[in-house]
């Protein structure tokens, strides 16, 4: 009975946290707090753009709207709104053409007009009009990825080569007011990083970009280099930016639910970004600090890394919990669960998985060596054998991952 109660509580905590970060809920709550005046022009872009736009249209009388999402993500027609599908994660011509439609709609607005800008993960590729030819931008992106630039370095360069990134979209909308409602998939909720910050003033300079180009010996043709050097900073003072969902909010909602269920609750971190097994070690190590607490919830959020070397099937959350299985062997009243908030953990149909006191011995009885499983990155099939996968289906949101250790020895 205790095991079932722990499992039920862990599911309840994680699923409550995820449902609280659904973009539809966040958009409607944000709109209730905003007093948007005049004619309203809606722009929604990113992987959650359709659902966010649908929620906004249900709450707001818009004059005109445009939605840009990735292929196969538009789920029907929306009132007064044109819907476009485009390439993700690689920018394509359809994305550029859709962005040009947005620019045309927002270029001659009045001071009394308002732009409702709904932004979610994936918008960096979906919402773009580059200053250079698409082929040149694609080549530059390949160079940056191949040479190991981090996301901040990549953004520093690509903002300088865009009509809409780094606050430039907000400037296009002037003198209208822009209300940006943002679903964050970025650790720390850096607004300049989410979708490359179309409504956020760029805090990097051309000199910063040139230093990065030199550091990594990136090859830019003369025209591209001139465009970058002549890039003008945006002001974006007409924009209000509101974050409605993020990994921080995900963890806070999980903690709220855990407390309702009677657990003493600790958010260990909401910004984990290390290797999955190491993240599991970190969370487990926290247990020793609370030996005297009988009913405890340890919560961690972020997005871990898996260096795939084997040929198995799995995901970062499944690999994380399986790596800890021996720690939980025969420990009554303790369970470890980890889920991807979008309902998809790696290339699998599972959101994640869990382990508890019985997991190790159940695998052993099946002659499954969990260490060899991890070496082959095959956590999915091992957890499947002991009925320890968690399957939610697509959740409709994407705010990184949530991991939880529950302890109940009352």
TAFENZI-V647748 format. One record per backbone hydrogen bond with DSSP energy under -1.0 kcal/mol. CO is the residue of the C=O (numbers start at 1). NH is the residue of the N-H. Records with the same first field share a line. If there is no record, write none. Layout:
CO=NH + NH
This chain:
1=5
2=6
3=7
4=8
5=9
6=10
7=11
8=12
9=13
10=14
11=15
12=16
13=17
14=18
15=19
16=20
18=21
19=22
22=26
23=27
24=28
25=29
26=30
27=31
28=32
39=114
40=63 + 64
41=116
42=66
43=118
44=68
45=120
46=49
48=52
49=53
50=54
51=55
52=56
53=57
54=58
56=60
60=62
64=42
65=82
66=44
67=84
68=46
69=86
70=73
78=81
80=65
82=67
84=69
86=71
92=96
93=97
94=98
95=99
96=100
97=101
98=102
99=103
100=104
101=105
102=106
110=113
113=177
114=41
115=179
116=43
117=181
118=45
119=183
120=123
121=47
122=126
123=127
129=163
133=137
134=138
135=139
136=140
137=141
138=142
139=143
140=144
141=145
142=146
143=147
144=149
145=148
150=154
151=155
152=156
153=157
154=158
155=159
159=162
161=131
164=169
165=168
166=202
167=171
168=172
169=173
173=176
177=115
178=240
179=117
180=242
181=119
182=244 + 245
186=189
190=193 + 194
193=196
194=197
196=166
197=167 + 200
198=170
205=209
206=210
207=211
208=212
209=213
210=214
211=215
212=216
213=218
221=225
222=226
223=227
224=228
225=229
226=230
228=231
236=239
238=178
240=180
242=182
245=184
246=250
247=251
248=252
249=253
250=254
251=255
252=256
253=257
254=258
255=259
256=260
257=261
258=263
259=262
264=297
266=299
269=301
272=303
274=305
275=279
276=280
277=281
278=282
279=283
280=284
281=285
284=287
286=289
287=290
290=293
294=409
295=264
296=407
297=266
298=405
299=268
300=403
301=272
302=401
305=276
306=308
313=380
315=319
316=320
317=321
318=322
319=323
321=324
322=325
324=328
328=331
333=408
335=406
336=355
337=404
338=353
339=402
340=343
342=395
350=345
351=340
352=390
353=338
355=336
357=330
358=362
359=363
360=364
361=365
363=368
364=367
369=373
370=374
371=375
372=376
373=378
374=377
376=312
378=382
379=383
380=384
381=385
383=388
384=387
388=354
390=351 + 352
400=341
401=302
402=339
403=300
404=337
405=298
406=335
407=296
